Amino acid sequence: MIRFVIILPLIVVTWLLLVKVVSDLKKANIDWTGVATFVGFIVLAFWLRHVTGMG
């Protein structure tokens, strides 16, 4: 029961923050090409680390 009391508010707060972030992102004027490039480089780094075992 104690876990339920602790986990439920965390889930609710996380959901509210996620909704707020999505709402803010929809309103903002963001260069999605730059964001995609940044995320792509991070994914590439992790993939190369996985394939080569270096890094």
PDB file of N, CA, C and O in Angstrom:
ATOM      1  N   MET A   1       0.828  -1.197   0.000  1.00  0.00           N
ATOM      2  CA  MET A   1       0.000   0.000   0.000  1.00  0.00           C
ATOM      3  C   MET A   1       0.870   1.258   0.000  1.00  0.00           C
ATOM      4  O   MET A   1       0.565   2.246  -0.667  1.00  0.00           O
ATOM      5  N   ILE A   2       1.958   1.191   0.764  1.00  0.00           N
ATOM      6  CA  ILE A   2       2.857   2.354   0.820  1.00  0.00           C
ATOM      7  C   ILE A   2       3.459   2.615  -0.561  1.00  0.00           C
ATOM      8  O   ILE A   2       3.587   3.765  -0.981  1.00  0.00           O
ATOM      9  N   ARG A   3       3.827   1.541  -1.265  1.00  0.00           N
ATOM     10  CA  ARG A   3       4.382   1.723  -2.606  1.00  0.00           C
ATOM     11  C   ARG A   3       3.368   2.398  -3.520  1.00  0.00           C
ATOM     12  O   ARG A   3       3.725   3.270  -4.312  1.00  0.00           O
ATOM     13  N   PHE A   4       2.123   2.001  -3.412  1.00  0.00           N
ATOM     14  CA  PHE A   4       1.067   2.595  -4.226  1.00  0.00           C
ATOM     15  C   PHE A   4       0.939   4.085  -3.943  1.00  0.00           C
ATOM     16  O   PHE A   4       0.754   4.884  -4.861  1.00  0.00           O
ATOM     17  N   VAL A   5       1.039   4.456  -2.670  1.00  0.00           N
ATOM     18  CA  VAL A   5       0.927   5.867  -2.277  1.00  0.00           C
ATOM     19  C   VAL A   5       2.110   6.666  -2.817  1.00  0.00           C
ATOM     20  O   VAL A   5       1.960   7.846  -3.133  1.00  0.00           O
ATOM     21  N   ILE A   6       3.265   6.052  -2.927  1.00  0.00           N
ATOM     22  CA  ILE A   6       4.451   6.752  -3.421  1.00  0.00           C
ATOM     23  C   ILE A   6       4.468   6.783  -4.952  1.00  0.00           C
ATOM     24  O   ILE A   6       4.788   7.812  -5.546  1.00  0.00           O
ATOM     25  N   ILE A   7       4.126   5.666  -5.588  1.00  0.00           N
ATOM     26  CA  ILE A   7       4.242   5.564  -7.040  1.00  0.00           C
ATOM     27  C   ILE A   7       3.154   6.354  -7.759  1.00  0.00           C
ATOM     28  O   ILE A   7       3.435   6.981  -8.781  1.00  0.00           O
ATOM     29  N   LEU A   8       1.923   6.343  -7.255  1.00  0.00           N
ATOM     30  CA  LEU A   8       0.822   7.032  -7.930  1.00  0.00           C
ATOM     31  C   LEU A   8       1.085   8.531  -8.105  1.00  0.00           C
ATOM     32  O   LEU A   8       0.904   9.036  -9.213  1.00  0.00           O
ATOM     33  N   PRO A   9       1.504   9.271  -7.062  1.00  0.00           N
ATOM     34  CA  PRO A   9       1.801  10.701  -7.301  1.00  0.00           C
ATOM     35  C   PRO A   9       2.949  10.917  -8.280  1.00  0.00           C
ATOM     36  O   PRO A   9       2.933  11.882  -9.044  1.00  0.00           O
ATOM     37  N   LEU A  10       3.943  10.033  -8.268  1.00  0.00           N
ATOM     38  CA  LEU A  10       5.045  10.166  -9.223  1.00  0.00           C
ATOM     39  C   LEU A  10       4.547   9.994 -10.651  1.00  0.00           C
ATOM     40  O   LEU A  10       4.975  10.720 -11.548  1.00  0.00           O
ATOM     41  N   ILE A  11       3.654   9.046 -10.867  1.00  0.00           N
ATOM     42  CA  ILE A  11       3.093   8.841 -12.204  1.00  0.00           C
ATOM     43  C   ILE A  11       2.279  10.061 -12.628  1.00  0.00           C
ATOM     44  O   ILE A  11       2.374  10.505 -13.772  1.00  0.00           O
ATOM     45  N   VAL A  12       1.484  10.599 -11.714  1.00  0.00           N
ATOM     46  CA  VAL A  12       0.655  11.762 -12.039  1.00  0.00           C
ATOM     47  C   VAL A  12       1.531  12.971 -12.360  1.00  0.00           C
ATOM     48  O   VAL A  12       1.274  13.671 -13.339  1.00  0.00           O
ATOM     49  N   VAL A  13       2.542  13.223 -11.566  1.00  0.00           N
ATOM     50  CA  VAL A  13       3.432  14.367 -11.800  1.00  0.00           C
ATOM     51  C   VAL A  13       4.184  14.193 -13.118  1.00  0.00           C
ATOM     52  O   VAL A  13       4.338  15.156 -13.869  1.00  0.00           O
ATOM     53  N   THR A  14       4.651  12.985 -13.407  1.00  0.00           N
ATOM     54  CA  THR A  14       5.348  12.721 -14.662  1.00  0.00           C
ATOM     55  C   THR A  14       4.428  12.968 -15.850  1.00  0.00           C
ATOM     56  O   THR A  14       4.842  13.563 -16.845  1.00  0.00           O
ATOM     57  N   TRP A  15       3.194  12.518 -15.753  1.00  0.00           N
ATOM     58  CA  TRP A  15       2.226  12.720 -16.832  1.00  0.00           C
ATOM     59  C   TRP A  15       1.975  14.205 -17.058  1.00  0.00           C
ATOM     60  O   TRP A  15       1.956  14.665 -18.199  1.00  0.00           O
ATOM     61  N   LEU A  16       1.782  14.961 -15.971  1.00  0.00           N
ATOM     62  CA  LEU A  16       1.534  16.397 -16.102  1.00  0.00           C
ATOM     63  C   LEU A  16       2.726  17.118 -16.739  1.00  0.00           C
ATOM     64  O   LEU A  16       2.545  17.998 -17.580  1.00  0.00           O
ATOM     65  N   LEU A  17       3.936  16.743 -16.340  1.00  0.00           N
ATOM     66  CA  LEU A  17       5.125  17.355 -16.930  1.00  0.00           C
ATOM     67  C   LEU A  17       5.243  17.008 -18.412  1.00  0.00           C
ATOM     68  O   LEU A  17       5.615  17.858 -19.221  1.00  0.00           O
ATOM     69  N   LEU A  18       4.930  15.771 -18.766  1.00  0.00           N
ATOM     70  CA  LEU A  18       4.987  15.363 -20.165  1.00  0.00           C
ATOM     71  C   LEU A  18       3.980  16.142 -21.008  1.00  0.00           C
ATOM     72  O   LEU A  18       4.302  16.585 -22.111  1.00  0.00           O
ATOM     73  N   VAL A  19       2.769  16.307 -20.496  1.00  0.00           N
ATOM     74  CA  VAL A  19       1.753  17.077 -21.213  1.00  0.00           C
ATOM     75  C   VAL A  19       2.198  18.528 -21.382  1.00  0.00           C
ATOM     76  O   VAL A  19       2.003  19.118 -22.445  1.00  0.00           O
ATOM     77  N   LYS A  20       2.798  19.105 -20.334  1.00  0.00           N
ATOM     78  CA  LYS A  20       3.270  20.496 -20.410  1.00  0.00           C
ATOM     79  C   LYS A  20       4.399  20.639 -21.428  1.00  0.00           C
ATOM     80  O   LYS A  20       4.426  21.610 -22.185  1.00  0.00           O
ATOM     81  N   VAL A  21       5.324  19.693 -21.457  1.00  0.00           N
ATOM     82  CA  VAL A  21       6.443  19.756 -22.396  1.00  0.00           C
ATOM     83  C   VAL A  21       5.936  19.636 -23.833  1.00  0.00           C
ATOM     84  O   VAL A  21       6.381  20.378 -24.709  1.00  0.00           O
ATOM     85  N   VAL A  22       5.020  18.717 -24.077  1.00  0.00           N
ATOM     86  CA  VAL A  22       4.471  18.556 -25.425  1.00  0.00           C
ATOM     87  C   VAL A  22       3.737  19.821 -25.850  1.00  0.00           C
ATOM     88  O   VAL A  22       3.856  20.257 -26.995  1.00  0.00           O
ATOM     89  N   SER A  23       2.984  20.406 -24.935  1.00  0.00           N
ATOM     90  CA  SER A  23       2.263  21.639 -25.245  1.00  0.00           C
ATOM     91  C   SER A  23       3.241  22.773 -25.575  1.00  0.00           C
ATOM     92  O   SER A  23       3.026  23.520 -26.530  1.00  0.00           O
ATOM     93  N   ASP A  24       4.304  22.898 -24.792  1.00  0.00           N
ATOM     94  CA  ASP A  24       5.296  23.943 -25.046  1.00  0.00           C
ATOM     95  C   ASP A  24       6.020  23.717 -26.375  1.00  0.00           C
ATOM     96  O   ASP A  24       6.321  24.673 -27.091  1.00  0.00           O
ATOM     97  N   LEU A  25       6.298  22.456 -26.702  1.00  0.00           N
ATOM     98  CA  LEU A  25       6.981  22.164 -27.958  1.00  0.00           C
ATOM     99  C   LEU A  25       6.105  22.489 -29.163  1.00  0.00           C
ATOM    100  O   LEU A  25       6.611  22.921 -30.199  1.00  0.00           O
ATOM    101  N   LYS A  26       4.819  22.288 -29.037  1.00  0.00           N
ATOM    102  CA  LYS A  26       3.925  22.617 -30.146  1.00  0.00           C
ATOM    103  C   LYS A  26       3.857  24.122 -30.381  1.00  0.00           C
ATOM    104  O   LYS A  26       3.687  24.561 -31.518  1.00  0.00           O
ATOM    105  N   LYS A  27       3.988  24.913 -29.326  1.00  0.00           N
ATOM    106  CA  LYS A  27       3.922  26.371 -29.446  1.00  0.00           C
ATOM    107  C   LYS A  27       5.246  26.972 -29.919  1.00  0.00           C
ATOM    108  O   LYS A  27       5.264  28.035 -30.540  1.00  0.00           O
ATOM    109  N   ALA A  28       6.344  26.293 -29.626  1.00  0.00           N
ATOM    110  CA  ALA A  28       7.668  26.857 -29.904  1.00  0.00           C
ATOM    111  C   ALA A  28       8.021  26.739 -31.385  1.00  0.00           C
ATOM    112  O   ALA A  28       7.540  25.859 -32.098  1.00  0.00           O
ATOM    113  N   ASN A  29       8.871  27.653 -31.812  1.00  0.00           N
ATOM    114  CA  ASN A  29       9.395  27.630 -33.178  1.00  0.00           C
ATOM    115  C   ASN A  29      10.778  26.974 -33.115  1.00  0.00           C
ATOM    116  O   ASN A  29      11.779  27.631 -32.831  1.00  0.00           O
ATOM    117  N   ILE A  30      10.812  25.673 -33.385  1.00  0.00           N
ATOM    118  CA  ILE A  30      12.032  24.889 -33.197  1.00  0.00           C
ATOM    119  C   ILE A  30      12.556  24.426 -34.552  1.00  0.00           C
ATOM    120  O   ILE A  30      11.785  24.031 -35.426  1.00  0.00           O
ATOM    121  N   ASP A  31      13.875  24.479 -34.713  1.00  0.00           N
ATOM    122  CA  ASP A  31      14.525  23.956 -35.912  1.00  0.00           C
ATOM    123  C   ASP A  31      14.655  22.440 -35.756  1.00  0.00           C
ATOM    124  O   ASP A  31      15.623  21.947 -35.176  1.00  0.00           O
ATOM    125  N   TRP A  32      13.671  21.710 -36.280  1.00  0.00           N
ATOM    126  CA  TRP A  32      13.649  20.267 -36.089  1.00  0.00           C
ATOM    127  C   TRP A  32      14.769  19.569 -36.848  1.00  0.00           C
ATOM    128  O   TRP A  32      15.148  18.457 -36.481  1.00  0.00           O
ATOM    129  N   THR A  33      15.306  20.181 -37.888  1.00  0.00           N
ATOM    130  CA  THR A  33      16.429  19.577 -38.605  1.00  0.00           C
ATOM    131  C   THR A  33      17.656  19.509 -37.695  1.00  0.00           C
ATOM    132  O   THR A  33      18.360  18.500 -37.660  1.00  0.00           O
ATOM    133  N   GLY A  34      17.897  20.580 -36.970  1.00  0.00           N
ATOM    134  CA  GLY A  34      19.024  20.593 -36.032  1.00  0.00           C
ATOM    135  C   GLY A  34      18.837  19.602 -34.906  1.00  0.00           C
ATOM    136  O   GLY A  34      19.791  18.934 -34.505  1.00  0.00           O
ATOM    137  N   VAL A  35      17.626  19.493 -34.388  1.00  0.00           N
ATOM    138  CA  VAL A  35      17.346  18.537 -33.319  1.00  0.00           C
ATOM    139  C   VAL A  35      17.543  17.111 -33.822  1.00  0.00           C
ATOM    140  O   VAL A  35      18.140  16.286 -33.130  1.00  0.00           O
ATOM    141  N   ALA A  36      17.045  16.816 -35.020  1.00  0.00           N
ATOM    142  CA  ALA A  36      17.187  15.477 -35.586  1.00  0.00           C
ATOM    143  C   ALA A  36      18.661  15.140 -35.833  1.00  0.00           C
ATOM    144  O   ALA A  36      19.078  14.003 -35.613  1.00  0.00           O
ATOM    145  N   THR A  37      19.445  16.114 -36.285  1.00  0.00           N
ATOM    146  CA  THR A  37      20.869  15.888 -36.514  1.00  0.00           C
ATOM    147  C   THR A  37      21.580  15.581 -35.202  1.00  0.00           C
ATOM    148  O   THR A  37      22.408  14.673 -35.134  1.00  0.00           O
ATOM    149  N   PHE A  38      21.253  16.339 -34.169  1.00  0.00           N
ATOM    150  CA  PHE A  38      21.850  16.139 -32.846  1.00  0.00           C
ATOM    151  C   PHE A  38      21.522  14.744 -32.312  1.00  0.00           C
ATOM    152  O   PHE A  38      22.404  14.035 -31.830  1.00  0.00           O
ATOM    153  N   VAL A  39      20.262  14.361 -32.401  1.00  0.00           N
ATOM    154  CA  VAL A  39      19.844  13.037 -31.929  1.00  0.00           C
ATOM    155  C   VAL A  39      20.500  11.948 -32.782  1.00  0.00           C
ATOM    156  O   VAL A  39      20.902  10.908 -32.261  1.00  0.00           O
ATOM    157  N   GLY A  40      20.606  12.185 -34.078  1.00  0.00           N
ATOM    158  CA  GLY A  40      21.247  11.220 -34.964  1.00  0.00           C
ATOM    159  C   GLY A  40      22.696  10.972 -34.602  1.00  0.00           C
ATOM    160  O   GLY A  40      23.150   9.828 -34.629  1.00  0.00           O
ATOM    161  N   PHE A  41      23.433  12.020 -34.264  1.00  0.00           N
ATOM    162  CA  PHE A  41      24.823  11.851 -33.867  1.00  0.00           C
ATOM    163  C   PHE A  41      24.935  11.044 -32.575  1.00  0.00           C
ATOM    164  O   PHE A  41      25.841  10.222 -32.435  1.00  0.00           O
ATOM    165  N   ILE A  42      24.031  11.272 -31.640  1.00  0.00           N
ATOM    166  CA  ILE A  42      24.061  10.521 -30.386  1.00  0.00           C
ATOM    167  C   ILE A  42      23.771   9.045 -30.646  1.00  0.00           C
ATOM    168  O   ILE A  42      24.453   8.168 -30.114  1.00  0.00           O
ATOM    169  N   VAL A  43      22.754   8.776 -31.469  1.00  0.00           N
ATOM    170  CA  VAL A  43      22.415   7.384 -31.806  1.00  0.00           C
ATOM    171  C   VAL A  43      23.578   6.724 -32.532  1.00  0.00           C
ATOM    172  O   VAL A  43      23.915   5.575 -32.246  1.00  0.00           O
ATOM    173  N   LEU A  44      24.196   7.441 -33.469  1.00  0.00           N
ATOM    174  CA  LEU A  44      25.339   6.906 -34.198  1.00  0.00           C
ATOM    175  C   LEU A  44      26.493   6.582 -33.256  1.00  0.00           C
ATOM    176  O   LEU A  44      27.147   5.551 -33.413  1.00  0.00           O
ATOM    177  N   ALA A  45      26.748   7.444 -32.284  1.00  0.00           N
ATOM    178  CA  ALA A  45      27.827   7.200 -31.321  1.00  0.00           C
ATOM    179  C   ALA A  45      27.560   5.924 -30.519  1.00  0.00           C
ATOM    180  O   ALA A  45      28.462   5.105 -30.339  1.00  0.00           O
ATOM    181  N   PHE A  46      26.327   5.751 -30.037  1.00  0.00           N
ATOM    182  CA  PHE A  46      26.015   4.542 -29.278  1.00  0.00           C
ATOM    183  C   PHE A  46      26.085   3.296 -30.152  1.00  0.00           C
ATOM    184  O   PHE A  46      26.549   2.247 -29.705  1.00  0.00           O
ATOM    185  N   TRP A  47      25.627   3.410 -31.393  1.00  0.00           N
ATOM    186  CA  TRP A  47      25.668   2.266 -32.297  1.00  0.00           C
ATOM    187  C   TRP A  47      27.115   1.873 -32.603  1.00  0.00           C
ATOM    188  O   TRP A  47      27.460   0.692 -32.572  1.00  0.00           O
ATOM    189  N   LEU A  48      27.957   2.866 -32.896  1.00  0.00           N
ATOM    190  CA  LEU A  48      29.364   2.569 -33.176  1.00  0.00           C
ATOM    191  C   LEU A  48      30.052   1.983 -31.949  1.00  0.00           C
ATOM    192  O   LEU A  48      30.910   1.110 -32.077  1.00  0.00           O
ATOM    193  N   ARG A  49      29.684   2.454 -30.764  1.00  0.00           N
ATOM    194  CA  ARG A  49      30.260   1.893 -29.541  1.00  0.00           C
ATOM    195  C   ARG A  49      29.846   0.434 -29.390  1.00  0.00           C
ATOM    196  O   ARG A  49      30.640  -0.415 -28.986  1.00  0.00           O
ATOM    197  N   HIS A  50      28.592   0.160 -29.723  1.00  0.00           N
ATOM    198  CA  HIS A  50      28.093  -1.221 -29.624  1.00  0.00           C
ATOM    199  C   HIS A  50      28.778  -2.139 -30.650  1.00  0.00           C
ATOM    200  O   HIS A  50      29.143  -3.271 -30.332  1.00  0.00           O
ATOM    201  N   VAL A  51      28.947  -1.641 -31.872  1.00  0.00           N
ATOM    202  CA  VAL A  51      29.515  -2.472 -32.940  1.00  0.00           C
ATOM    203  C   VAL A  51      31.009  -2.689 -32.742  1.00  0.00           C
ATOM    204  O   VAL A  51      31.495  -3.810 -32.886  1.00  0.00           O
ATOM    205  N   THR A  52      31.742  -1.628 -32.413  1.00  0.00           N
ATOM    206  CA  THR A  52      33.197  -1.732 -32.342  1.00  0.00           C
ATOM    207  C   THR A  52      33.708  -2.122 -30.961  1.00  0.00           C
ATOM    208  O   THR A  52      34.806  -2.663 -30.830  1.00  0.00           O
ATOM    209  N   GLY A  53      32.911  -1.847 -29.933  1.00  0.00           N
ATOM    210  CA  GLY A  53      33.363  -2.154 -28.572  1.00  0.00           C
ATOM    211  C   GLY A  53      34.306  -1.108 -28.028  1.00  0.00           C
ATOM    212  O   GLY A  53      34.887  -1.302 -26.960  1.00  0.00           O
ATOM    213  N   MET A  54      34.474   0.000 -28.734  1.00  0.00           N
ATOM    214  CA  MET A  54      35.367   1.063 -28.269  1.00  0.00           C
ATOM    215  C   MET A  54      34.520   2.266 -27.858  1.00  0.00           C
ATOM    216  O   MET A  54      33.404   2.459 -28.340  1.00  0.00           O
ATOM    217  N   GLY A  55      35.085   3.069 -26.952  1.00  0.00           N
ATOM    218  CA  GLY A  55      34.395   4.307 -26.584  1.00  0.00           C
ATOM    219  C   GLY A  55      33.763   4.279 -25.236  1.00  0.00           C
ATOM    220  O   GLY A  55      33.155   5.264 -24.819  1.00  0.00           O
TER     221      GLY A  55
END
